[in-house]
C-alpha cells in the first residue's frame, strides 16, 4: 500500500503532467502575471467573475512542477466559489505554507476552510526556497482579484 507521501507526490505530478484550466480568457477578463525572479517561474491568471463568484479561471505560464501544480490545483479549488471564499482559501493556503499575514503574524488555520488535495503541497514547507514556487499562483490570483 502506498504511503500518504507517495499519494501526495502523485497528486502533484498528475497536476504537473495534466494541468487543469490551462489557457487564457479573452479581454476584458481580469488578468495578472506573477514572476519568481529567483528561479524564473511565471504564472498567468485570468478570471471571470460574475455576481461575486469566480465562474471561470484559466492559468498559463511555465516553471517547475511545484509552481505549475500549485496553480493547477488552485484553479480547481476556486472555480465556482464566491470571491470571499476564494480569499479565505488563499489565506488558509498561505497559512499552511507558513507565510505570515500582512502584519507579520502567523496565520491561524480556519478549520472551516478545507484544503483537500492542496494539502499535498504541505511538504513544500520543508524546503523554504520552494515555498515561493508554491505560492506564486496564489499571489498572482490575488493581483487578478484586485481588478474585479
C-alpha positions in Angstrom: 0.0 0.0 0.0 1.4 3.4 -0.9 2.1 5.8 1.9 0.5 9.3 2.2 3.7 10.9 1.0 3.6 8.8 -2.2 -0.1 9.7 -2.8 0.7 13.4 -2.3 3.6 13.2 -4.7 1.4 11.5 -7.3 -1.2 14.3 -7.0 1.4 16.9 -7.6 2.9 15.0 -10.6 -0.6 14.5 -12.0 -1.3 18.2 -11.9 2.1 19.0 -13.5 1.6 16.4 -16.3 -2.1 17.3 -16.9 -2.7 20.9 -15.7 -6.3 21.9 -15.2 -7.9 25.0 -16.5 -4.9 25.8 -18.8 -5.3 28.7 -21.2 -6.4 32.3 -21.4 -9.7 34.2 -21.2 -10.4 37.0 -23.6 -10.2 40.6 -22.6 -11.6 42.3 -20.5 -11.0 39.4 -18.1 -9.0 40.4 -15.1 -5.5 39.2 -15.7 -2.3 39.2 -13.7 1.2 37.8 -14.3 3.4 36.6 -11.5 7.1 36.0 -11.8 9.6 34.5 -9.4 13.0 36.1 -10.3 14.9 33.5 -8.2 14.0 30.6 -10.4 12.3 32.0 -13.5 8.8 30.6 -12.8 6.0 32.5 -14.3 2.3 32.2 -13.8 -0.6 34.0 -15.6 -4.1 34.0 -14.1 -7.2 35.0 -16.0 -10.5 35.3 -14.1 -14.2 35.6 -15.0 -16.2 36.9 -12.0 -20.0 37.2 -12.1 -22.2 38.2 -9.2 -19.3 37.9 -6.8 -18.4 34.4 -7.8 -15.4 33.1 -9.8 -17.2 31.5 -12.7 -14.1 30.7 -14.7 -10.3 30.7 -14.3 -7.5 30.0 -16.7 -3.9 29.6 -15.8 -0.8 29.8 -18.0 2.9 30.1 -17.6 5.9 28.0 -17.2 8.1 26.8 -14.4 8.9 24.0 -12.0 6.5 21.2 -11.1 5.6 22.8 -7.8 4.6 26.2 -9.2 2.7 24.7 -12.1 1.0 22.0 -10.0 0.0 24.5 -7.3 -1.5 26.8 -9.9 -3.5 24.0 -11.4 -4.7 22.8 -8.1 -5.6 26.3 -7.1 -7.7 26.8 -10.3 -9.7 23.7 -9.5 -10.2 24.7 -5.9 -11.6 28.2 -6.6 -13.6 27.7 -9.7 -17.3 28.3 -8.9 -16.6 29.8 -5.4 -17.6 33.2 -4.1 -14.8 35.7 -4.1 -14.9 35.9 -0.2 -14.4 32.1 -0.1 -11.5 32.3 -2.5 -9.9 34.9 -0.4 -10.3 32.7 2.7 -8.8 29.8 0.8 -5.8 31.9 -0.2 -5.3 32.9 3.4 -5.6 29.3 4.6 -3.2 28.1 1.9 -0.6 30.7 2.9 -1.0 29.7 6.5 -0.3 26.1 5.6 2.8 27.4 3.8 3.9 29.3 6.9 3.5 32.7 5.2 2.7 35.5 7.7 -0.2 37.8 7.1 0.3 41.5 6.1 1.1 42.4 9.7 3.8 39.7 10.0 1.6 37.5 12.2 1.3 33.8 11.8 -2.0 32.8 10.1 -4.2 30.7 12.3 -5.8 27.8 10.3 -9.5 28.2 9.9 -11.0 24.7 10.3 -14.0 25.7 8.2 -11.8 26.2 5.2 -10.9 22.8 3.7 -7.8 22.4 1.5 -8.5 18.9 0.1 -5.8 17.9 -2.5 -4.0 21.2 -1.8 -2.7 19.6 1.4 -0.4 17.6 -1.0 1.7 20.7 -1.2 2.3 20.9 2.6 5.6 19.0 2.3 7.0 22.0 0.4 7.3 23.8 3.8 10.3 21.5 4.5 12.1 23.3 1.6 11.8 27.1 2.3 13.2 28.0 -1.1 10.4 26.2 -2.8 7.6 27.9 -0.8 7.8 30.9 -3.3 7.2 28.4 -6.1 4.1 27.0 -4.3 2.5 30.5 -3.6 3.3 32.2 -6.9 0.0 31.3 -8.4 -1.9 32.3 -5.3 -0.2 35.8 -5.2 -1.0 36.2 -8.9 -4.6 35.2 -8.2 -4.8 38.0 -5.6 -3.4 40.5 -8.1 -6.1 39.5 -10.6 -8.8 39.7 -8.0 -7.8 43.3 -7.3 -9.0 44.1 -10.8 -12.5 42.8 -10.2 
